Amino acid sequence: MTSLLLGGLGTPELILILAVVVLLFGASKLPDLARGSGRALRIFKAETKGLIDEDDAEKKPEAQRTAELVNKQAELDAKQAELDAERERLHRGEL
């Protein structure tokens, strides 16, 4: 008979561990325990992804980061020019 081996634990051991967990926490608290564990794992995953993204940003060459900033500044300048033109038309009563 082949049993499920998980770190040297067979099926009877896993059933015993599950029974002890149910006795310790109670059946009503198990869903809350699982929900809390799921939230903790999602937070952990998000934080590790954030750290990886920061590492990627640090690896970018200085020239590429400068070019990205210049492009953003050009976009902001264009939007500001549009707003200034619209404000001028408003003052002249054209709108």
N, C-alpha and C positions, 0 to 999 in steps of 0.2 A: 504494500500500500504506500503510495507516494503522498506525502503531506506537504502542505504549503510551508516552505522554509523562508523565514524572514529574519535574517540575522541569527540563525541557529534556533529560532523559535518555531515549533511545530503548531499544528492546528489546536491541540488541547491546551497548550500554553497560552495561545492567543485568546481562546474562549475564556480561560481563567482570568486573564488580564482584563478582558471586557467585563466580566462579571464583577470584578473588584471595582472597576471604574463606576459601574452602575450603582453598586452599593455605596461607594464613597460620595458620589455627587448626586445621586438620585436621578431617576429617569426624567423628571420634569426639568432639571437643570442642564441636561445634556444638549438640547437645542441651543440654549443660550451660550454654553461653552463652545459649541461648534461655530456659532455666529461670531462670537468674539475672536476666535482663532482665525476665521476667514477675514475679518476686518484687519487684524494684525498683519496677516500675510499680504493683503492688498496694500497696506501702508508701507510695509517693508519693500514690496516690489516697486512702488512708486518712488520711494527714496533711493533705491539702488539705480533705477533708471535715471533719476535726476543726477546722481553722481557720475554715471557713465556719460550723460550729455555734457556735463561740465568738463570732463576729461577730453571729450571730442572738441569742445570749444577751445580748450587750451592748446590743442595740437595744431590748430589752424595757423598757417603762417601769418606773420604780422601784416604783410601786404594784402592778404585776402580780407583780414578783419578791417583794415583801413578802407579798402574798396567798398565793403559792405556799408561802413559808416558814411562814406561819401555818397553812396546811392541813396541811403535813407535821408541824408541831409538835402539832397537834390529833390526828393519827393516832397519833403516838408516845405522847401522853398517854393515849389510849384503850387502846392495847396495854399500857402500864404499869399502868393500872388493872385490866385483866383479869389480868395476872400477879400483882398484889398480892392480888386476890380469891382466886385459885387458891392462892397461898401461904398465905393465912389459912385456907382450907378444909383444906389439908394439915396445918397445925398443930393444927387442931381435930379432926383424924382423920375428916373427912367423906368423904375420897376413898379 
